[in-house]
């Protein structure tokens, strides 16, 4: 059986912003620190892009979030949170 490894570019955000302006695959995200912080992940590179799911209230650590983002990816962050997304463009 072959091993498969996924890797992606780390993008660190501590406020809302673009994870990727181009299409690609999200592998997941690592919450470096948070105090009641929340995340809304959006399919597109704008804050007005459609949300992929609901509001996430994560704890610190790695969170697997595999998904295809054909229009790029934007993360709306609220409260106090520092998160690193892993995104493979293309």
KAHUBEL-V657419 format. One record per run of one state. SS is the DSSP state (a for helix, b for strand, c for the rest). FROM is the first residue (numbers start at 0). LEN is the number of residues. If there is no record, write none. Layout:
SS & FROM & LEN
SS & FROM & LEN
This chain:
c & 0 & 8
b & 8 & 5
c & 13 & 3
b & 16 & 4
c & 20 & 3
b & 23 & 20
c & 43 & 6
b & 49 & 2
c & 51 & 4
b & 55 & 1
c & 56 & 4
b & 60 & 9
c & 69 & 3
b & 72 & 17
c & 89 & 1
